[in-house]
């Protein structure tokens, strides 16, 4: 493990940002603006709109593209539309949206760039073409920007909190009552943590980071993030981000990082039977929604009694709905698309319940619409009602991404390593991130 000084010397954010810009400019020169650019493989020129339109559709999903192509082709034939499908690298979507001849409709695996696309004027407002009540309200939130609707939800990915009911009972806690806030989770974690006679850790209540860094999740649960909801401002050193990192850091102070590493394998996922939640050495854990199914848990521990709940937010956030960090597939329509009418017709057809059920299966996501839960496939899913209730009762949040996000995320991971494992003060490190990336984003979005 690097020392704090070595990591601090290595953590030079201006140099990181300069490296990112090297392909287009040198440090000290102006950063590239978000200007129109042609996609790498531009679609062939489209004929003028006719009764039999040929729609250009891009599939920019991360898997099951062949099956999705077949699904789109079947649905387009059913409504009498001629569709020309292209598989696309998601990195080519932004240049295509900026270009003079974008595709008519784009299928994305993730909702994270929608805010940036919308705030840049690159997407068509779908408010008058979609019924928001046909989708889970939390997903509608993730497609909304300035009271307009800029994408159609096509699937949902989210995380939940699992807790061991037997360990709750043994610690004198109500086994049917999960934490209602992150502050309450902290208190419960302390009560659920046990040390041996010689101070060795024998059981752990909770740890923010196991196999996956959860700093993004907890920043959102505290009401912050390193990009604002408009995707126009870097907010890496906002008070909420500092508060979230400090909250995570306390677990490593209290339980001692080296002590934690002796209790169980540190980099182990819930896919492995060696995970401490299954060996009942860990009382609470963050899990993907599809890892909270009884059959998934039983494959690793048949006798484990567990509960499933939303991941709580901080008690300082007052809302009638629980914040829920959501990712998931979406359908977007470029603002400059030539065949808007046909694209809207196809989008609406792709929002039918039977299509959404198939998309959920192909992408491994939860369905975007409550109507899907009436199908035979999902009626047999034991946790479907629980997840549907969660989506209905939550306000949806996303991880807002911009063209700078790969480098920004890398910088934030470095900050997390220093803060969580070395005990560094997050404030000056986050100030470095802010000063390095904020001007870059402003230069990129300048007209």
N, C-alpha and C positions, 0 to 999 in steps of 0.2 A: 504493500500500500504506500502511495506517495505521502511524503510529509506535507504539512500545511504550507510551509514555505515553498517547497518545490511546486506544489499545485498552484499556489498563488502566483509564482513567477511564470508558470506555464499558462495561466489564465489571462491572456492578453487579448481582450475583445476587439480593440481597434484593428489589431493584426488579423484576427479572424474575419472581420468584416471586409478588410482590404483584400484578403485572399479571395473572398466570394466575388468581389467586383473585378478581379483580375482579368476575367475573360472578356470584359467589355471596356475597362478603363484602368487607370492606375490610381493609387491612393493620392488624394488631393484633387483629382479630376472630378467632374460632375458625375453623379450616379445616373444610371439609365432611368428614364421615365417610363411609365406604363403607357407605351405608345402602340398604335395598331401594328400588328405583325402577322405575316402569313403563316398558317399552319405548315408543318413539315411536309404533309401530304395533302395538299388542297384538293377538295372535292371537285369533280368535273363541273363545268358551268351547267346550271340548271335551266331548263326551258321555262318559258313564261307559264304561269299557272294555267292549267287546263283542267278539264273534267277528271282526267286520270293524272293526278299529280305524282311526281317522283320526289319523295322526301329524302333528304340526306339525314341519316341518323347515325350518331356516333355512340358506340358502346365503350365506355371508359370505366368498366368495373374491374375489380381485382381478381375475379375468378368466375368460372361457369359461363364464359362469354359465348361459347358455342351453343349451349342450351338457351341462353338468353336471346341469342340471335334467332333461334327457332321459334321461341315464344313471341318475339316481336313480329316476325314474319307471319305467323299464324294469325295474330290479332289484326295486323294490317290488311291481310287478305279478306278477313271476315268483314271489315268495314269498307272494303273497296279502295284501298290506298296502295299505290306503288311505292315501295320503300327501298332505298339503296343504303345498305348497312356497311359501316366501317368500324373495325376495331381500332381503338386509339389509346395511346399512352396518356394517362391523366395529365402529365406535364405539358401536353400539347393543347389542352383545353383552353387555357388563358390566351395564348396567341390566336387560336381560332376565334374566340369570342371578340377579340380586338380587331380581327381582320375584316375585310370588306365583303367576304363571301363565307360566312360561318355555316355550319350545319343547321338544319331546322330544329333538331331536337337532340339532346345529349343525356345519356344515362350514366350517372356517377355512382361510385361505391360509397361516397362520403358526402356529408353535408357541410364539412368544415370550410370549404372555400366560398360558400354561397354568399355570406355577408360581404366579402371583398368584391365578388363579382357584382352584387347588387349595388353596393355603394359606389362602384365605378361606372354604373349606368350600362352594364353589359348584359343584363337579363330583362326579359319581358315580365311585366307584372301580370300575375295569373289570378288576381283577386276576383275578377268577374267570370272566370272560366273553371273554377274549382269550388266544390262545396266543402268547406273546412270541417263540417260535422261528419264527413265521411271518413275522417282520419282521427287518430288519437290526438287530443289537444296538445300534448307535450311536443309531438312531432310537428304540428302546425306552428308552434312557437319557433322551432328551429328553421323554418322556411320563411319566417316573417321578418320584415325589415321596414321601419318607418310606416307601420300600419299597412303594408302591402305584402303580398304573397309572391315569393320569387322561385319557389320550387314545389314540386309535388312529392310528398313523402312516399318512399318506395320500400322502406324497411327500417328496422330499429335495432341498434346495438346499445347496451347500457350495462351498468354494473350494479350489484346489490351487496348487502351485508349478510353474511352467514354467521350464526352464533350457535355454540354448543349448549344445548339446554341442560345437560347433566352438569356441566361445569358451572353454569349459572346457579343451579340449585345448590351445589356444594359450596359456593361462595356466598350464599344467603341472598341471592338475587332472584327476582321473579323470572322463571324460565320462559315465560310467554311475553315478556316486555323488553324489547330491544332498546338501545339508547335512542333518545329523541333529539339529541343535539351532539355536536362534536365534543362539547364540554362534558356532557354526560357520558359519552363514550370514553373519555379520558379517565373519569372517576371509576367507571366500571372496569376499565382495563387494569387499573391499580388493584382493585379488589380481586381480580381474577389472576393476578400474577403472584407466583409462589417462589420462595427461595428456600434452599436447603440449609442445614445447620451450619455449613461452612460458607454460606453466601452464594452458593452456585444457583443458577436459575433452573427451576424445575418445571415451571409452567408459565406461559406468557398470555396476558390478556389480549393484547393487540399490538401490531407493528405496522406503520404506514407503508413501508417498503419491504416486500419480500422478493419474489422473482421479477416483479414489474415495478418501475418507479411510478408512484401514484401522485407526484407533485401536481400534475395537471388537474387531476380529480379534486384534490383538496384545495387548490387555489380557487377552483370554481365553487366548491362548497362554502368557502369563506366569502364568496362574492367578488373575487378578483380574477385576473388573468394577465398575461404579459402582452396581450393585444386587446384593445377595447372592443365592444360589441359592434361598432361601426367598421372595424378593420382599418381605421384611418390613423390610429394613434398607438404607439408603443407604450405600455403601462407596466413595464417590468418591475419598477421600484415603487409601485403603488402600495399604500398601507395594507391593503388586503393581501397582497402577495407576500409581503414581509410577515404578516400575522400568520399566514398559512404555513410558511416555511418554519417559523419559530415554533408553531404547534407541532409540526412533525419532528423537529429537532429534540423536543423535550423527551421523547421516548428513548432516544439514544443516550441522553444524559442520565435518565433515571435507571435504565436497565443495563447500561454499559455495552457498547457495541461488541467488544471482544467477548463478553459474557454471552451475548445473544448468539454469536457464531458457534458456541460450544453446545447449544441446546439442540439445534437441528441444522440440516443443510440450508444455507442461506439462499442460494439461487435455485430454488425448487418450485415448480409450478403446481397448480391444482390438478394438472393432468397426471401427476405422479403420486403413487400411493405413499411415497416418502414424505409428502407434505405434512407439516406438523398439525394441521387441522384434522387430518384423518387419524393421526396417532394420539390425538387429544392432548397435545402439549400447547396448543394455541386455541384460545376460546372464541375469538372473532376474527374474520378475514373478509377482505373484499374479493368478490368473485364476479366473473361474467355471468349474465343472466342464464345462459345455457349450462353453466356449471352448477346451478342451484336446483337442478331437477333431482328428484329422489333416486332415479335409476343411475344418474351420474355419480352421486355420492355413495350409493350402495355398492357400486363397483369397486370402491376403495375401502369402505368400512360399512359393513352390513348392519351394525348395531348403533351407529351414530344417530342420536336424536338432535335435530338441528332446526333452526328457524330461519326465515328469509324476510328481510325488511329493506326499505330504502336506505341508502347511505345518508345519514343525517347531515344537515347543514349546521352552521354555527347558530347559536341561540340569539345572536345579535341581528339576524335577518328575520324580519317580521313579514310573513306572507301567509295567505291561506292555503298555499300550495307548496309542496316539497320541491326544492330544486333538484333536477335530474339531468346529469350530463349524458347527452345522447349523441350517438353517431348513427349512420345508416345511409342506405342508398336513396338517391333522389333523382327526379327528372327535372331538367331545366330547359328553357327555351331561350336561345340567344336573342337579344333585342334587335339585332340586325338581320335575323333570319328572313329569307325571301318568301317562304311559304307558311306564314303564321297560321292561317286557317286550318290547313291540313295537319300541321304540327299539334295544334290544340286538340283536334279531333283524335289523333293517335294517342296523345297524352291521356286524354280522358278514358280511352279504351284500355290503356295500360294501368288505369286505376281501378279497374273492375276487381271484385273480391277474388275471383278465381285466379286472375293474373297475380295479384299480390300474394296469394297463398303459394303459388309456384315460385315467385321471386324469393320469398322468405326461405323456402326450402333450398333453392339453388345457391343463395348467398350465405346461408346459415345465420339469418337474421330473424328477429321477431316481426310478425306481420305489422304493416303500417295502419291497418284498418280494423276496427272492431268487428266488421262484417265477416272477416275471415274466420273469426273464432266460432262461427256457426257451422263451418265445414266439418266433415267427419274427422279429418286429419287432426284438427286442433281441438275438437271436443274431447279427444282421447288424451290430450296433453294435460297432465295433472296440475301443472303450475300455470297454465295459460290464463286462467281467471285472475290469479294473483298478479301476474305481470300486467294484464290488461287494467286492473284496478290501479296499479302503480302509475301507468301511463296516463290514465284518466285523472289522477289526483295530483299530478306533478306539473311544474312549469319547466319547459325544456330549455336546456343550455347546450351550447356547442363549444368545441375547441376552434376558435376563429383562426384561420390560417391566411397568410399573405405570401407573396413570392419570396419573402425573406424568412419564412418559417423554418426551413431546414437548418439554417445557420443559427437562428434564434433559439430553436429547441435544443440544439447542441450546446449553446452557451448556457442555457438554463440547466441542462443536465450537469454541466461542470460546476455550476453554483450549488446545485443540490448535493453533489459529492462532497464539496467543501463544508457545507452547512451541516449535513446529517452525520457524516462520518468523521469529520475533523473538528466540529464545534465552532466553525467560523461564524462571525456576525454576518447575517444576510444583507444588511443595508448597504455597506460600501460595495459589495459584489454586485448587487442589483443596480446600484448607481452606475457602475461600469457598463453593464448591459444596456441600460437606458441611454447613456450618452453615446454609445457606439451605434445602436440600431435605430433610435428615434429619427435622427436626421436622414439616415438612408431611406427609411420608409417615406418620409415627407418628400424627398427628392424623387422617389419613384412615382408617387401619386400626383406630383405637380403637373398641371396642364402644360 
